[in-house]
Amino acid sequence: MATYFSNQLRGCDVVLATLQAFSQDICRGCIGLSGARTKVIKGLKKLRMDLEGASISEDEKNDVTVHIEACEKIANTIEVEEECECLKTANNCKIGPGCLPLGALDLMNEITKPALKAEEKEVIKVAKLVCAECGAEEAVPKVH
């Protein structure tokens, strides 16, 4: 269980460093940066609530709590302009079709959520088709 929290925070560390860099330059006035910052702050609050109900040792909880507090402090210091707008919509985005701050959140998902194997994806795909056909609510079989 402590591994779950450390993986979540590892992803958060990467995203916070990325968002800090964006706030110093090209994305400072972008609503994407503001939204990404808000999502990280909310994610840290949820992680703190999950930690309170977790069945891990007090020492591990204290270590995770310290890390969460450090991340919250960093997230709250990421500067965004008061009047933010979508720079792509305003034709001021220098990046192009992608939004870097929102892409950083996708990066966090890549770090914190294990990818399914190709076989598992196929089983889930087939299981969904079967369930859609027969209407039965069956558990998706696991690939061994």
Backbone as CSV, one residue per row, in Angstrom:
resi,resn,N_x,N_y,N_z,CA_x,CA_y,CA_z,C_x,C_y,C_z
1,MET,0.816,-1.191,0.000,0.000,0.000,0.000,0.862,1.257,0.000
2,ALA,1.961,1.246,0.702,2.845,2.409,0.714,3.415,2.658,-0.673
3,THR,3.533,1.599,-1.482,4.028,1.731,-2.849,3.075,2.585,-3.674
4,TYR,1.793,2.410,-3.447,0.795,3.218,-4.147,1.057,4.706,-3.921
5,PHE,1.237,5.088,-2.672,1.449,6.496,-2.350,2.771,7.006,-2.913
6,SER,3.816,6.196,-2.843,5.097,6.651,-3.370,5.039,6.811,-4.889
7,ASN,4.307,5.934,-5.581,4.155,6.087,-7.033,3.372,7.346,-7.376
8,GLN,2.305,7.601,-6.631,1.513,8.811,-6.870,2.366,10.061,-6.687
9,LEU,3.160,10.073,-5.632,3.986,11.242,-5.355,5.152,11.366,-6.330
10,ARG,5.648,10.244,-6.821,6.711,10.280,-7.826,6.186,10.962,-9.091
11,GLY,4.971,10.615,-9.486,4.354,11.258,-10.633,4.101,12.736,-10.381
12,CYS,3.696,13.046,-9.176,3.421,14.433,-8.808,4.695,15.276,-8.848
13,ASP,5.810,14.719,-8.393,7.089,15.435,-8.420,7.455,15.846,-9.844
14,VAL,7.279,14.920,-10.783,7.612,15.195,-12.181,6.716,16.294,-12.738
15,VAL,5.428,16.186,-12.479,4.477,17.157,-13.016,4.696,18.537,-12.397
16,LEU,4.947,18.594,-11.108,5.161,19.892,-10.460,6.402,20.589,-11.014
17,ALA,7.470,19.842,-11.227,8.677,20.436,-11.811,8.377,20.961,-13.212
18,THR,7.605,20.215,-13.965,7.236,20.627,-15.319,6.383,21.889,-15.290
19,LEU,5.380,21.908,-14.433,4.506,23.073,-14.348,5.259,24.308,-13.860
20,GLN,6.209,24.122,-12.953,7.031,25.248,-12.498,7.810,25.841,-13.663
21,ALA,8.377,24.989,-14.506,9.132,25.472,-15.664,8.212,26.235,-16.620
22,PHE,7.012,25.705,-16.853,6.076,26.382,-17.752,5.665,27.740,-17.198
23,SER,5.541,27.851,-15.879,5.088,29.103,-15.278,6.150,30.202,-15.385
24,GLN,7.375,29.816,-15.646,8.445,30.799,-15.765,8.541,31.397,-17.170
25,ASP,7.824,30.793,-18.108,8.039,31.233,-19.479,6.740,31.228,-20.281
26,ILE,6.608,30.287,-21.171,5.616,30.347,-22.238,4.178,30.135,-21.809
27,CYS,3.921,29.474,-20.721,2.542,29.123,-20.358,2.004,29.923,-19.180
28,ARG,2.713,30.914,-18.757,2.335,31.656,-17.546,0.926,32.246,-17.627
29,GLY,0.513,32.731,-18.783,-0.803,33.350,-18.916,-1.831,32.419,-19.522
30,CYS,-1.530,31.123,-19.555,-2.421,30.162,-20.204,-3.354,29.514,-19.186
31,ILE,-4.600,29.408,-19.573,-5.587,28.785,-18.684,-5.279,27.296,-18.487
32,GLY,-4.565,26.697,-19.442,-4.183,25.292,-19.304,-3.279,25.087,-18.099
33,LEU,-2.349,26.015,-17.875,-1.463,25.923,-16.709,-2.251,26.101,-15.424
34,SER,-3.163,27.042,-15.425,-3.987,27.270,-14.243,-4.826,26.031,-13.928
35,GLY,-5.415,25.436,-14.949,-6.226,24.237,-14.753,-5.412,23.051,-14.283
36,ALA,-4.221,22.886,-14.862,-3.351,21.770,-14.471,-2.925,21.926,-13.014
37,ARG,-2.585,23.141,-12.631,-2.191,23.412,-11.243,-3.330,23.063,-10.287
38,THR,-4.546,23.471,-10.641,-5.711,23.178,-9.810,-5.934,21.676,-9.683
39,LYS,-5.776,20.945,-10.788,-5.975,19.491,-10.753,-4.937,18.815,-9.866
40,VAL,-3.702,19.291,-9.905,-2.661,18.705,-9.052,-2.975,18.972,-7.583
41,ILE,-3.405,20.180,-7.264,-3.739,20.523,-5.876,-4.896,19.653,-5.376
42,LYS,-5.923,19.483,-6.212,-7.053,18.628,-5.824,-6.611,17.172,-5.675
43,GLY,-5.715,16.728,-6.553,-5.206,15.360,-6.465,-4.432,15.130,-5.175
44,LEU,-3.681,16.129,-4.745,-2.939,16.011,-3.491,-3.891,15.962,-2.292
45,LYS,-4.966,16.728,-2.354,-5.951,16.684,-1.264,-6.601,15.308,-1.188
46,LYS,-6.925,14.741,-2.345,-7.524,13.408,-2.377,-6.529,12.371,-1.859
47,LEU,-5.269,12.517,-2.246,-4.246,11.583,-1.787,-4.107,11.651,-0.265
48,ARG,-4.204,12.844,0.290,-4.134,13.010,1.749,-5.310,12.301,2.429
49,MET,-6.497,12.417,1.844,-7.672,11.741,2.415,-7.521,10.221,2.305
50,ASP,-7.001,9.740,1.178,-6.762,8.303,1.014,-5.754,7.803,2.040
51,LEU,-4.768,8.625,2.314,-3.731,8.250,3.279,-4.311,8.075,4.681
52,GLU,-5.240,8.939,5.047,-5.844,8.861,6.386,-6.541,7.530,6.610
53,GLY,-7.135,6.972,5.549,-7.839,5.704,5.688,-7.005,4.487,5.351
54,ALA,-5.759,4.689,5.007,-4.902,3.571,4.586,-4.420,2.759,5.781
55,SER,-4.218,1.485,5.530,-3.720,0.601,6.593,-2.223,0.385,6.410
56,ILE,-1.470,1.443,6.674,-0.005,1.363,6.647,0.509,1.876,7.990
57,SER,1.758,1.635,8.258,2.317,2.019,9.558,2.333,3.542,9.724
58,GLU,2.380,3.979,10.950,2.395,5.412,11.244,3.660,6.078,10.697
59,ASP,4.783,5.369,10.742,6.022,5.920,10.197,5.885,6.182,8.698
60,GLU,5.293,5.214,7.987,5.082,5.393,6.553,4.093,6.524,6.291
61,LYS,3.054,6.609,7.098,2.079,7.695,6.941,2.752,9.048,7.142
62,ASN,3.614,9.138,8.145,4.315,10.398,8.405,5.212,10.777,7.236
63,ASP,5.932,9.789,6.685,6.804,10.058,5.536,5.999,10.552,4.337
64,VAL,4.881,9.894,4.074,4.031,10.282,2.943,3.427,11.662,3.189
65,THR,3.007,11.926,4.424,2.422,13.225,4.763,3.421,14.348,4.528
66,VAL,4.662,14.151,4.921,5.702,15.164,4.705,5.879,15.427,3.215
67,HIS,5.882,14.353,2.424,6.050,14.496,0.974,4.844,15.219,0.362
68,ILE,3.645,14.878,0.806,2.440,15.552,0.302,2.491,17.041,0.634
69,GLU,2.893,17.369,1.858,2.972,18.772,2.262,3.981,19.536,1.420
70,ALA,5.107,18.896,1.107,6.113,19.537,0.259,5.563,19.779,-1.144
71,CYS,4.837,18.807,-1.664,4.231,18.957,-2.995,3.172,20.053,-2.995
72,GLU,2.366,20.107,-1.942,1.343,21.157,-1.848,1.978,22.540,-1.808
73,LYS,3.074,22.650,-1.088,3.769,23.933,-1.002,4.273,24.353,-2.383
74,ILE,4.860,23.422,-3.109,5.355,23.715,-4.460,4.197,24.089,-5.380
75,ALA,3.109,23.314,-5.319,1.956,23.577,-6.191,1.372,24.961,-5.932
76,ASN,1.332,25.367,-4.685,0.769,26.672,-4.351,1.682,27.830,-4.730
77,THR,2.945,27.554,-5.004,3.855,28.624,-5.400,3.993,28.748,-6.921
78,ILE,3.352,27.866,-7.679,3.388,27.981,-9.141,2.593,29.216,-9.530
79,GLU,3.271,30.136,-10.191,2.648,31.411,-10.506,1.942,31.372,-11.854
80,VAL,0.723,31.848,-11.850,-0.028,32.045,-13.082,-0.560,33.478,-13.058
81,GLU,-0.763,34.031,-14.238,-1.288,35.390,-14.300,-2.743,35.397,-13.856
82,GLU,-3.175,36.503,-13.296,-4.549,36.602,-12.814,-5.557,36.460,-13.948
83,GLU,-5.274,37.080,-15.064,-6.153,37.014,-16.225,-5.609,35.979,-17.190
84,CYS,-6.065,34.754,-17.065,-5.604,33.676,-17.936,-6.592,33.481,-19.077
85,GLU,-6.065,33.013,-20.199,-6.909,32.660,-21.331,-6.270,31.466,-22.029
86,CYS,-7.033,30.813,-22.867,-6.467,29.724,-23.647,-5.636,30.357,-24.753
87,LEU,-4.343,30.172,-24.691,-3.464,30.807,-25.667,-3.668,30.255,-27.072
88,LYS,-4.110,28.988,-27.181,-4.402,28.442,-28.508,-5.594,29.160,-29.118
89,THR,-6.635,29.342,-28.329,-7.839,30.016,-28.816,-7.534,31.461,-29.202
90,ALA,-6.659,32.108,-28.445,-6.302,33.500,-28.716,-5.232,33.615,-29.807
91,ASN,-4.843,32.490,-30.382,-3.784,32.446,-31.414,-2.451,32.998,-30.918
92,ASN,-2.175,32.827,-29.633,-0.905,33.262,-29.057,-0.035,32.100,-28.606
93,CYS,-0.514,30.872,-28.794,0.236,29.712,-28.325,1.417,29.455,-29.252
94,LYS,2.586,29.351,-28.655,3.804,29.119,-29.432,4.116,27.631,-29.575
95,ILE,3.325,26.802,-28.947,3.587,25.366,-28.925,2.988,24.667,-30.127
96,GLY,1.786,25.033,-30.483,1.121,24.350,-31.578,-0.131,23.646,-31.090
97,PRO,-0.449,22.492,-31.670,-1.726,21.847,-31.352,-1.831,21.286,-29.934
98,GLY,-0.730,20.926,-29.310,-0.781,20.353,-27.961,-0.742,21.421,-26.898
99,CYS,-1.220,21.084,-25.723,-1.143,21.982,-24.575,-0.182,21.343,-23.580
100,LEU,0.951,21.958,-23.368,1.975,21.352,-22.509,1.519,21.119,-21.072
101,PRO,0.884,22.086,-20.408,0.474,21.816,-19.022,-0.512,20.656,-18.907
102,LEU,-1.478,20.602,-19.811,-2.440,19.499,-19.741,-1.783,18.187,-20.135
103,GLY,-0.802,18.229,-21.017,-0.040,17.037,-21.368,0.766,16.520,-20.190
104,ALA,1.198,17.434,-19.320,1.951,17.023,-18.134,1.082,16.157,-17.226
105,LEU,-0.212,16.450,-17.175,-1.112,15.621,-16.369,-1.229,14.218,-16.956
106,ASP,-1.206,14.120,-18.286,-1.203,12.804,-18.917,0.069,12.044,-18.566
107,LEU,1.176,12.761,-18.467,2.437,12.138,-18.082,2.335,11.552,-16.678
108,MET,1.648,12.247,-15.783,1.493,11.736,-14.429,0.718,10.419,-14.452
109,ASN,-0.293,10.324,-15.301,-1.036,9.071,-15.411,-0.151,7.947,-15.916
110,GLU,0.752,8.245,-16.826,1.667,7.221,-17.333,2.584,6.702,-16.220
111,ILE,2.961,7.575,-15.313,3.859,7.196,-14.219,3.109,6.434,-13.133
112,THR,1.908,6.879,-12.811,1.224,6.348,-11.632,0.302,5.172,-11.902
113,LYS,-0.109,4.989,-13.138,-1.025,3.885,-13.445,-0.320,2.886,-14.346
114,PRO,-0.219,1.640,-13.907,0.476,0.649,-14.734,-0.276,0.397,-16.034
115,ALA,0.485,0.268,-17.089,-0.106,0.008,-18.398,-0.562,-1.446,-18.492
116,LEU,-1.657,-1.658,-19.187,-2.132,-3.021,-19.396,-1.314,-3.679,-20.494
117,LYS,-1.108,-4.956,-20.344,-0.446,-5.709,-21.398,-1.390,-5.809,-22.586
118,ALA,-0.819,-6.038,-23.770,-1.630,-6.136,-24.979,-2.679,-7.234,-24.850
119,GLU,-2.306,-8.366,-24.222,-3.250,-9.466,-24.066,-4.422,-9.060,-23.179
120,GLU,-4.137,-8.301,-22.107,-5.194,-7.860,-21.207,-6.148,-6.914,-21.922
121,LYS,-5.611,-6.050,-22.777,-6.454,-5.136,-23.536,-7.388,-5.902,-24.454
122,GLU,-6.878,-6.945,-25.091,-7.705,-7.749,-25.988,-8.813,-8.467,-25.226
123,VAL,-8.473,-9.017,-24.052,-9.480,-9.721,-23.246,-10.577,-8.753,-22.823
124,ILE,-10.194,-7.567,-22.386,-11.180,-6.574,-21.967,-12.052,-6.180,-23.159
125,LYS,-11.426,-5.983,-24.300,-12.168,-5.607,-25.510,-13.183,-6.685,-25.884
126,VAL,-12.753,-7.941,-25.896,-13.642,-9.048,-26.235,-14.740,-9.178,-25.189
127,ALA,-14.372,-9.068,-23.904,-15.349,-9.210,-22.829,-16.422,-8.130,-22.934
128,LYS,-16.033,-6.935,-23.295,-17.019,-5.869,-23.439,-17.957,-6.173,-24.601
129,LEU,-17.423,-6.717,-25.677,-18.267,-7.068,-26.815,-19.251,-8.176,-26.436
130,VAL,-18.758,-9.190,-25.733,-19.624,-10.289,-25.329,-20.712,-9.770,-24.409
131,CYS,-20.355,-8.967,-23.449,-21.336,-8.444,-22.509,-22.359,-7.565,-23.220
132,ALA,-21.912,-6.821,-24.206,-22.837,-5.967,-24.943,-23.819,-6.813,-25.745
133,GLU,-23.371,-7.954,-26.222,-24.228,-8.838,-27.018,-25.275,-9.536,-26.158
134,CYS,-24.834,-10.146,-25.049,-25.750,-10.974,-24.259,-26.419,-10.197,-23.132
135,GLY,-25.859,-9.037,-22.808,-26.452,-8.232,-21.749,-26.079,-8.685,-20.352
136,ALA,-25.270,-9.749,-20.242,-24.870,-10.252,-18.923,-23.794,-9.356,-18.330
137,GLU,-23.827,-9.221,-17.029,-22.796,-8.461,-16.330,-21.826,-9.445,-15.717
138,GLU,-20.767,-9.714,-16.449,-19.765,-10.674,-15.996,-18.458,-9.952,-15.711
139,ALA,-17.710,-10.500,-14.805,-16.394,-9.955,-14.535,-15.483,-10.246,-15.710
140,VAL,-14.582,-9.317,-15.980,-13.630,-9.498,-17.069,-12.614,-10.552,-16.629
141,PRO,-12.435,-11.619,-17.414,-11.458,-12.650,-17.032,-10.043,-12.097,-17.060
142,LYS,-9.208,-12.627,-16.194,-7.810,-12.185,-16.137,-6.952,-13.079,-17.004
143,VAL,-5.948,-12.469,-17.609,-4.988,-13.231,-18.415,-3.878,-13.710,-17.493
144,HIS,-3.573,-14.969,-17.552,-2.521,-15.520,-16.679,-1.266,-15.751,-17.461
